[in-house]
Structures are given as structure tokens and as C-alpha cells.
Amino acid sequence: MIHQALYRVWRPLDFEELAGQEHIRRTLENELIQERISHAYLFTGPRGTGKTSTARILAKALNCAERQGARPCGECESCRTIAAGNSMDVLEIDGASNRGIDEIRELKEKIGFLPALGKYKIYIVDEVHMLTAEAFNALLKTLEEPPAHVIFMLATTDPQKMPATVLSRCQRFDFRKLSYDVIKGRLEEILAKSERRAEAEAVSMIIRQADGSMRDAISLLDQCLSYTPDDLTLDEACAILGLVKQEALAALLSAVIDGDASALFAELEALFIQGADPVQLLREFAGYSRDALLLALCGPGTELVAASGPQRILMTEQGEKLGPERLQRILRQADEAAAGGRYRGNSRYMAEALFAGLLLGAGDGSSALRAEPAKPAPAIAAAAAVAAAAKAVSAPAPSAPATPLSSTSTAASVYAGVEALRNANAASEALPVIDEQRPAISATPAASAADTGGATSGQWKQILENAKSQKRTLHAFLVAASKYEFAGGVLRIFFDREKASFHKERCEEKENREMIAEMAQKILGSPVEVECAFLGGDQERDPVQKALDIFGSDIVKIVD
């Protein structure tokens, strides 16, 4: 006999079994009792929270011949055919695979037929946001004024993608993520009636992975129960689901607290040998840090953390040692690393670098392990001096009136910086030459070693790769860039005025500029502003060249 998935076996059959959506259950029951039936319903919310199940229950109640109040009998022919999925009066349509205008036209041709058994002909459209704009337009009039015997029930996880004209024609019900206790109660009920047992820690881990989705939680439990005929343990649940045990995450955070590099990297090595995915490890470590942060902020009794008693005690102690501020930084850094992990070449190295940064305190002064700041190379120091002198030349004091430059001392400081730069370049080739013919992160003298906005050509390549995976047209626009530089938190992208003006305009569009800034921030690790310019503009000129252009090859004294 073919095994039926547990989430299908335990699908709610009436409103009383609908868990965690009391506001929706009560409203629909009152509508049924008062006969205030709408012609169109919209059920929105995260996956696995009961949208389609509610639509089926409502359809059964509307067509039930023996309904008592709001509860369908479940025994009449209409209820049985709807539960079996072969009712001629209740048609379920997948919006993802029937998204075109032709399918909607066919639907409109059929809605004139009267129902076969019940009072209403009901159309349940799942993932309705996948319909095309033309399909929505074709559906509008029918959705607003359908025949008296037709009711539409639309379900979606992404209502933002639906036209406002459609939303305004429906009664909207927003489903919420289910709480820890609601999911736990249903899983314990399933285990009891299945005559199976599971450790409390294993059930807690399954609930955390479900992230508020009842269907996900039941599916994960079904998978774990298939793994072993005996009692389900935490180790078995972690093995089958590819998760990291809470004890391992606690050990990692304890090593960060103690500044114990040996223990930290030994634990990481053991996890990687066991097959832990680095990106998944970072996600779970971020989740563990989040729980510790909430316990530190809200107290050990908060219901916002899904953890057993011993786990709560340990996380509370760790939170007290770290403090909320450092925990917040750890959570943010781990989450950002996990979010950008799939774009990295070697995610293990990225994970190790992240934990090394946490161990060193990541610049927050909270760890005894600190790295001495590296002194800038002579050429870089000289470049910084030139940049400072050029800035002094090009930006006179605000209190002074705008007059022609006449200070030979300022010019002398510029030339001193230029001479220092030339001497440094003669000693070592520390400053790379910018090739305007192919993309490369600019290393101009204006960018010093202490500049927090420094970048490498490898990081620009990562930005291009991210753009290619997220939006190919944006990648095509960026590839056309002739030069780019990152300094002072600003990423400047330069285009050839004659060959790439179109590409510059597209990159300057708000959506594209925000996407570039978001990708650059994840890779460069700091807030980024994006500016686009043409080659040859003042915005991209070298500070040294600016000074030379101002003063020429000889110092000239300017008099009024």
C-alpha cells in the first residue's frame, strides 16, 4: 500500500480543526451562519498556514446539504466528493501552470454552467499572483460581478504582486505564521495517535526549522519517523535533516566568548567532517544568536524563543557574558554572511573567516585577541599626503572669500607630496596602473590604506556575478563600464560617453542603483552609495593630476 504523506492525512476537515487562525475561522463561521456570503475571497499568508485547506472547508460548508450552523456534515455526497478531490462543483486551478489569458478565457466560458450537486460552483485558484497581467485584466469583470452561483477563492503567498484592482474586489484574509505551541500541540497529537515517540529536543528542532509552517513541520516529522522505527532522537533528527545540534552551536559561541581559537576551529573542523554545509551552519548560528539576544533582552521566560529548559539556561548565561550589543553585532554579521554565502567561491573559507572575525572582536574591543593595525606602505602614505594637499587646494576655508589661488606654501605642499609619491613609486611598484579599457577596481592615490571603503578587483567580479544571477540585464549594463573605484563609502562607476551612455542611464535608474548598492554592501561589508559618471569628468580625476593641472609644471605666483 502506498504511504500517504502525514500532512495530507492530518489536513483539517472543518473549522474546528483549523489551528492558529482564530480570527479567520470566526469570521467565516459568522458569514455562513448569517448567510453573508461574498462572491470572491482572497487568502494570503506564508506557506503551510492553512490557506488552501480553509478554501476547501469553506467550499464544503457552502455546498453541504446537511450543514449544521457553519460546520459541514462530512457525510453527504457533496462533502465526500470535495474531500476526495473529484467534485464537479469545486474546481482547483494552479495559477502557476494556468497563468495565461487563454486559460482565463476558457474559465470564463465555463462559469455559466450550473453546479451539479451543490448550491455553488466554486473556483479555487492557488498561487494566483502567478497570473499574467493580461490574465488578471481578463478576469476583472467576471471577478467583480460573477453569476449568482459562482464563488471565487484565491490563494497566494505574495499578494504584493497582484493588481490593486483585483485586491479591491475580494474579501481578504491574512493568515499568520503558527506559534511554537500550536505546532507542538499538533505534532504531539500526531505522535500519540501514530503510537510513536520522539525526544522533546528533536521536536523543538523540527518546529524551529518549520518557521511557523504547519505543513513543513508535519512533513519534516514524517521524514524523521521514516528514518527509524524506534523512538526519534535528537541525533537522528539532525542526521536526517542535515542540521547542526544546539550543543555544537553553543560550543561555537562559548569559544567566541572565551577567545579560544583552538576550540573554535576544532569544533568547526568536526562539523565540516560530519558533512555540515557552511552556509546552513551560518544560518543556524545566526538563529542561535538571535535566541540568545532575545533571552538577554526579554528575559529567560520569553515565549519568543523555541528552546528547552536546559538550552534556555545556557543561552541566558552566554547572553549575560556577551551583552546585548555584542550579540546584536554577532547576529547581524552571521546573517549577512549566510545571505551572501551562495555567491562565494568557497563557502567554508567564508565561514571560517566570519568566526575568526567574531573571535577577534570584529573591531568592537570585546575580545582579548586583537590584531595590530598594519602600517600603510610608503607609497600609500605618500598618496594620502597628496590627497590631503589636493583637497586643501581645491576646497578653500568656508570663512574666506572665493579668490584666485595665491599661496605658494600650499603649492609647495602639493609638490612635496608629488615628489614623495614619485620616490615611493621608484622604490616599489605599490600603486597599480588603471586600465581604462577593461573593468578593474580603481586604486587611485586618493584611497589610503586606512580607508574603510577599499576594494579589490575580485570583489568587483563578485558584484558582477551577483548581478548576473539576479538580473542579467543589469549585468550587461555593468560589464560595459570602463572604470570604477570605491572610496569613502561611494562606489563610482565610469562609462564611455560615446559608447556606453545608454548603459550609464540604465544603471542610474533607482531600482538598478539600489540593487547595485545592496550587492556591493554585502560583499564590501559597509554601507555603499552608487554614483555613475562619464570618463573625463571632474568626478573621476586623480587628485595629483588635479593639482598638476592647477599649478602646471612650474610654480607661478599669482597676484591681483
C-alpha positions in Angstrom: 0.0 0.0 0.0 1.3 3.4 -0.9 2.1 5.6 2.1 0.1 8.8 2.3 2.0 11.8 3.5 1.2 12.8 7.0 0.4 16.4 6.1 -2.4 15.1 3.8 -3.7 12.7 6.5 -3.8 15.5 9.0 -5.2 18.2 6.8 -8.1 20.0 8.7 -11.5 18.9 7.5 -13.7 21.5 9.3 -13.2 24.9 11.0 -12.7 23.4 14.4 -9.5 21.6 13.2 -8.1 24.8 11.7 -5.2 25.6 14.0 -3.9 29.0 14.9 -6.1 31.1 12.7 -8.9 32.0 15.1 -9.6 35.4 13.5 -10.3 33.8 10.1 -12.3 30.9 11.5 -14.6 33.0 13.5 -15.3 35.5 10.6 -16.1 32.7 8.1 -18.3 30.8 10.6 -20.3 34.0 11.2 -20.7 34.6 7.5 -22.0 31.1 7.0 -24.5 31.4 9.9 -25.7 34.8 8.8 -25.7 33.9 5.1 -23.5 36.8 4.3 -21.5 35.0 1.6 -19.1 37.0 -0.6 -18.6 36.3 -4.3 -14.8 36.4 -4.0 -12.3 35.6 -1.2 -8.5 36.2 -1.1 -6.5 34.0 1.3 -2.9 35.3 1.8 0.0 34.4 4.0 3.1 32.2 4.4 3.2 28.7 3.1 1.7 25.9 5.1 -0.6 28.0 7.3 -3.9 26.7 6.0 -5.0 28.8 3.0 -6.0 26.0 0.6 -7.4 23.9 3.5 -9.6 26.8 4.6 -10.8 27.2 1.0 -11.8 23.6 0.8 -13.5 23.7 4.2 -15.5 26.8 3.2 -16.4 25.1 -0.1 -17.7 22.1 1.7 -19.7 24.2 4.1 -21.3 26.2 1.2 -22.4 23.1 -0.7 -23.2 20.8 2.2 -26.7 19.5 2.2 -26.8 18.7 5.9 -24.8 21.6 7.3 -25.4 22.4 11.0 -24.6 26.1 11.6 -21.2 26.6 10.0 -19.9 23.0 10.2 -20.2 20.7 7.1 -21.5 17.3 7.9 -18.7 15.5 6.0 -21.1 12.6 5.1 -23.2 13.9 2.2 -22.2 13.2 -1.3 -21.0 16.8 -1.9 -18.8 16.7 1.2 -17.3 13.4 0.2 -16.5 14.3 -3.4 -14.9 17.6 -2.3 -12.8 15.8 0.3 -11.8 13.2 -2.3 -10.9 16.0 -4.8 -13.2 14.9 -7.6 -16.1 17.2 -7.1 -17.6 18.7 -10.3 -18.7 21.8 -8.4 -15.3 22.7 -6.8 -12.5 23.2 -9.3 -9.0 23.8 -8.1 -6.7 25.6 -10.5 -3.0 26.1 -10.3 -2.2 29.7 -11.1 1.4 28.9 -11.9 0.7 26.5 -14.7 -2.6 28.1 -15.9 -1.4 31.7 -15.9 -2.2 32.9 -19.4 -5.1 34.8 -20.9 -6.2 31.7 -22.9 -6.8 29.7 -19.7 -8.8 32.6 -18.2 -10.9 32.9 -21.3 -11.7 29.2 -21.1 -12.6 29.6 -17.4 -15.0 32.5 -18.3 -16.7 30.3 -20.9 -17.4 27.6 -18.3 -18.7 29.6 -15.4 -22.1 29.9 -16.9 -22.8 26.2 -16.3 -24.9 25.5 -13.1 -23.5 23.3 -10.3 -24.1 19.6 -10.5 -24.8 18.8 -6.8 -24.4 21.8 -4.5 -25.7 25.3 -4.5 -22.5 26.9 -5.8 -19.8 26.4 -8.4 -16.6 27.3 -6.6 -13.2 28.1 -8.3 -10.1 27.8 -6.0 -7.1 29.4 -7.7 -3.9 28.6 -5.9 -0.8 30.9 -6.3 -3.0 33.4 -8.1 -0.2 36.0 -8.1 1.5 34.0 -10.9 -1.2 35.0 -13.4 -0.1 37.4 -16.1 -1.2 41.0 -16.3 -3.4 40.2 -19.3 -5.0 37.3 -17.5 -5.8 39.5 -14.5 -7.4 42.1 -16.8 -9.5 39.4 -18.5 -10.6 38.2 -15.0 -11.5 41.6 -13.6 -15.1 42.0 -14.7 -16.0 38.4 -14.0 -14.4 38.6 -10.6 -16.4 41.8 -9.8 -19.8 40.5 -11.0 -19.8 36.7 -11.3 -23.0 34.7 -11.8 -25.0 34.2 -8.6 -24.0 30.5 -8.4 -20.2 31.2 -8.8 -17.7 31.9 -6.0 -14.0 32.6 -6.4 -11.5 31.7 -3.7 -7.9 33.0 -4.5 -4.9 31.9 -2.5 -1.4 33.4 -2.7 1.8 33.7 -0.7 2.7 37.0 -2.4 -0.3 39.5 -2.6 2.1 42.4 -3.4 2.3 41.0 -7.0 -1.4 41.2 -7.5 -3.1 44.2 -9.1 -4.9 46.6 -6.7 -8.0 46.2 -8.9 -8.2 42.5 -8.1 -7.5 43.0 -4.4 -10.3 45.6 -4.1 -12.8 43.0 -5.5 -12.1 40.4 -2.8 -12.6 39.8 0.9 -9.1 39.5 2.1 -8.0 37.2 4.9 -4.4 37.3 6.1 -3.0 34.0 7.5 -0.3 34.2 10.2 2.6 32.1 10.9 1.7 29.5 13.5 3.2 29.8 17.0 5.6 27.3 18.6 2.9 25.9 21.0 0.3 25.4 18.3 2.7 23.4 16.1 4.0 21.5 19.1 0.5 20.5 20.1 -0.3 19.2 16.7 3.0 17.2 16.4 2.4 15.6 19.8 -1.1 14.7 18.8 0.2 13.0 15.6 2.9 11.1 17.6 0.3 9.9 20.1 -2.2 8.7 17.5 0.7 7.1 15.5 1.9 5.4 18.6 5.4 6.8 18.1 7.7 8.8 20.5 10.3 11.5 20.0 12.6 13.4 22.2 11.5 16.9 23.2 14.7 18.4 21.7 14.1 16.7 18.4 10.5 18.0 18.3 11.8 21.5 19.1 14.3 21.4 16.3 11.7 20.3 13.8 9.4 23.2 14.9 12.3 25.7 14.5 13.0 24.5 11.0 9.4 24.8 10.1 9.4 28.5 10.7 5.7 28.8 11.5 4.5 26.4 8.8 2.4 23.5 10.0 2.7 21.7 6.7 6.5 22.0 6.8 6.6 20.7 10.4 4.4 17.7 9.7 6.5 16.9 6.6 9.7 17.1 8.5 8.3 14.8 11.2 7.1 12.4 8.6 10.6 12.3 7.1 12.2 11.7 10.5 9.8 9.0 11.5 10.7 7.2 8.3 14.3 7.2 9.3 13.9 5.0 12.3 11.3 2.5 13.5 12.3 3.3 17.1 12.0 6.4 19.2 13.2 9.5 17.4 16.3 11.1 19.0 17.8 14.5 18.5 20.9 13.0 16.9 18.8 11.1 14.4 16.7 14.2 13.6 19.9 16.2 12.9 21.3 13.4 10.8 18.3 13.1 8.5 17.6 16.8 8.2 21.3 17.8 7.8 21.1 20.2 10.8 23.6 21.2 13.4 22.8 20.3 17.0 22.2 23.1 19.5 25.1 21.8 21.6 27.5 22.4 18.7 26.2 25.9 18.2 26.5 26.6 21.9 30.1 25.3 21.8 30.9 27.7 19.0 29.5 30.7 20.8 31.3 29.7 24.0 34.6 29.5 22.2 34.0 33.0 20.9 33.2 34.2 24.4 36.4 32.6 25.8 38.6 33.7 22.9 39.6 30.1 22.5 40.7 29.8 18.8 41.8 26.2 19.2 38.4 25.1 20.5 36.5 27.2 17.9 38.3 25.8 14.8 38.4 22.3 16.2 34.6 22.4 16.5 34.3 23.8 13.0 36.5 21.1 11.6 34.5 18.4 13.3 31.2 19.8 11.9 32.6 20.0 8.4 33.9 16.5 8.6 30.4 15.4 9.6 29.1 17.0 6.4 27.7 20.3 7.7 27.1 22.8 5.0 28.9 26.1 5.8 26.1 28.3 4.7 23.5 26.3 6.6 25.8 26.4 9.6 25.9 30.2 9.4 22.1 30.3 9.2 21.7 28.2 12.3 24.4 30.1 14.2 22.5 33.3 13.3 19.3 31.7 14.6 21.1 30.6 17.8 22.5 34.1 18.3 19.0 35.6 17.8 17.6 33.3 20.5 20.4 34.3 22.9 19.8 38.0 22.1 16.0 37.8 22.8 16.7 36.0 26.1 19.1 38.7 27.0 16.6 41.5 26.1 13.3 39.9 27.1 14.3 37.7 30.0 14.6 33.9 30.3 10.9 33.4 30.4 10.1 34.9 27.0 7.9 32.8 24.6 9.7 34.2 21.6 12.4 31.6 21.9 11.7 27.9 21.0 14.1 26.1 23.3 14.0 23.5 26.1 14.7 24.4 29.7 18.5 23.5 29.7 19.0 25.2 26.4 17.4 28.4 27.7 19.6 28.4 30.8 22.8 28.0 28.8 21.8 30.7 26.2 20.9 33.1 29.0 24.3 32.6 30.6 26.0 33.2 27.3 23.9 36.3 26.7 24.9 37.7 30.1 28.6 37.3 29.2 28.4 38.8 25.8 25.9 41.6 26.4 23.0 42.6 24.0 25.2 44.9 21.9 27.8 42.4 21.0 25.1 39.7 20.5 23.4 42.1 18.1 26.6 42.5 16.1 27.2 38.8 16.0 23.7 38.1 14.8 24.0 40.8 12.1 27.4 39.6 10.8 26.4 35.9 10.8 23.1 36.6 9.0 24.8 38.8 6.3 27.5 36.1 5.8 24.8 33.4 5.4 22.8 35.6 3.0 25.8 36.1 0.7 27.2 32.6 1.2 25.9 31.1 -2.0 27.7 33.8 -4.1 31.1 32.9 -2.6 33.6 30.6 -4.3 34.5 28.6 -1.2 31.8 29.0 1.5 33.9 27.1 4.1 36.6 29.7 3.9 34.0 32.4 4.3 32.5 30.7 7.4 35.9 30.3 9.0 36.7 34.0 8.2 33.5 35.0 9.8 34.2 33.1 13.0 37.7 34.4 13.1 36.3 37.9 13.0 34.0 37.1 15.8 36.8 35.7 17.8 39.0 38.8 17.3 36.1 41.0 18.3 35.5 42.4 14.8 36.7 45.8 15.9 34.3 46.2 18.9 37.0 45.9 21.5 35.3 43.0 23.2 37.9 40.3 22.8 41.4 39.9 24.2 42.6 38.6 20.8 43.4 41.7 18.8 45.4 42.3 15.6 47.8 45.2 15.5 46.9 47.6 12.8 49.1 47.4 9.8 51.2 50.4 8.9 50.5 51.8 5.4 53.1 51.2 2.8 55.3 54.3 2.0 53.7 54.7 -1.4 50.2 54.6 0.1 51.2 57.1 2.8 52.6 59.4 0.2 49.4 59.1 -1.8 47.4 60.0 1.3 49.6 63.1 1.8 49.0 64.2 -1.8 45.3 63.6 -1.5 45.1 65.8 1.6 47.1 68.5 0.0 45.0 68.4 -3.1 41.8 68.6 -1.0 43.2 71.7 0.7 43.9 73.3 -2.7 40.5 72.6 -4.2 38.4 73.4 -1.1 39.2 76.8 0.5 38.1 77.5 4.0 34.4 78.4 4.2 35.1 81.7 6.1 37.4 83.0 3.4 36.1 84.8 0.3 36.5 83.0 -3.0 39.7 84.4 -4.5 42.3 83.1 -7.0 44.8 80.7 -5.5 47.9 82.6 -4.5 49.5 80.6 -1.7 52.9 79.3 -2.7 53.1 77.3 0.6 50.0 75.3 -0.5 51.6 74.6 -3.9 54.8 73.6 -2.2 53.0 71.1 0.0 51.4 69.6 -3.1 54.7 69.3 -4.9 56.3 67.8 -1.8 53.6 65.1 -1.8 54.1 64.6 -5.5 57.8 64.2 -5.0 57.3 61.7 -2.2 54.9 59.7 -4.4 57.5 59.6 -7.2 60.2 58.4 -4.8 57.9 55.8 -3.4 57.0 54.5 -6.8 60.7 54.3 -7.7 61.3 52.2 -4.7 58.4 49.9 -5.1 55.5 49.4 -7.6 52.8 49.6 -4.9 50.3 51.6 -6.9 48.8 49.7 -9.8 48.1 51.3 -13.2 44.5 51.8 -14.0 43.4 50.2 -17.3 40.5 52.2 -18.7 39.9 49.6 -21.4 38.7 46.8 -19.1 36.9 46.8 -15.7 39.1 46.8 -12.6 38.7 48.2 -9.2 40.5 51.6 -9.2 43.4 52.0 -6.7 43.9 55.8 -7.1 46.2 57.7 -4.8 43.1 59.2 -3.1 42.3 55.9 -1.5 44.5 55.3 1.5 45.1 52.0 3.4 43.1 53.3 6.2 40.1 54.0 4.0 37.2 51.7 5.1 35.9 51.8 1.5 38.9 50.0 0.0 38.1 47.2 -2.5 39.7 44.7 -4.8 39.1 43.6 -8.4 38.0 40.2 -7.0 35.2 41.9 -5.1 34.1 43.8 -8.3 33.9 40.4 -10.1 31.7 39.1 -7.3 29.4 42.1 -7.8 29.2 41.2 -11.5 28.5 37.6 -10.7 25.7 38.6 -8.3 24.2 40.9 -10.9 24.3 38.1 -13.4 22.5 35.7 -11.1 19.8 38.2 -10.0 19.3 40.4 -13.1 21.0 39.6 -16.4 20.2 43.0 -17.9 21.9 44.8 -15.1 24.9 42.6 -15.5 25.1 43.6 -19.2 25.0 47.3 -18.2 27.8 46.9 -15.6 30.0 45.0 -17.9 30.0 48.0 -20.2 31.7 50.1 -17.5 35.2 51.3 -18.4 36.4 52.1 -14.9 35.2 52.1 -11.3 36.5 53.0 -7.9 35.4 52.7 -4.3 36.4 55.3 -1.7 34.7 57.0 1.2 31.7 54.7 1.1 30.9 55.7 -2.5 31.2 53.2 -5.5 31.7 55.3 -8.7 31.2 53.6 -12.0 32.5 55.3 -15.1 31.3 54.8 -18.7 32.5 56.0 -22.1 30.4 59.0 -23.1 30.2 57.9 -26.8 30.0 54.1 -26.4 28.0 53.5 -23.2 25.7 56.4 -22.4 22.7 54.1 -22.6 24.3 51.7 -20.1 25.0 54.6 -17.7 21.4 55.8 -17.9 20.1 52.3 -17.1 22.5 51.9 -14.1 21.3 55.2 -12.8 17.7 54.0 -12.6 16.5 53.8 -9.0 15.8 50.1 -9.0 19.2 49.2 -10.6 21.1 51.6 -8.4 19.6 50.2 -5.3 20.3 46.7 -6.4 24.0 47.5 -7.1 24.3 49.2 -3.7 22.8 46.2 -1.9 25.1 43.7 -3.6 28.1 45.9 -3.0 27.3 46.3 0.6 27.0 42.6 1.2 30.4 42.0 -0.5 32.3 45.1 0.8 30.9 44.8 4.3 29.9 48.5 4.7 27.1 50.9 3.5 27.6 51.9 -0.1 26.3 54.7 -2.3 26.4 54.3 -6.1 27.3 57.1 -8.5 27.6 56.8 -12.3 29.6 59.2 -14.4 31.3 59.6 -17.8 35.0 59.2 -18.3 36.8 62.5 -18.3 34.5 64.2 -15.7 36.0 66.0 -12.7 34.4 63.3 -10.5 36.9 60.7 -11.6 40.1 62.7 -12.0 43.1 61.8 -9.9 43.9 64.3 -7.1 47.6 64.5 -8.1 46.6 65.3 -11.7 44.2 67.9 -10.5 47.0 69.6 -8.6 49.3 69.5 -11.6 46.5 70.9 -13.8 46.0 73.7 -11.4 49.7 74.7 -11.0 51.2 73.5 -14.2 54.8 72.2 -14.4 56.2 75.3 -12.7 55.1 77.2 -9.6 53.7 80.5 -10.7 52.9 83.3 -8.3 49.5 84.8 -8.9 48.9 88.4 -8.0 45.8 90.6 -8.2 
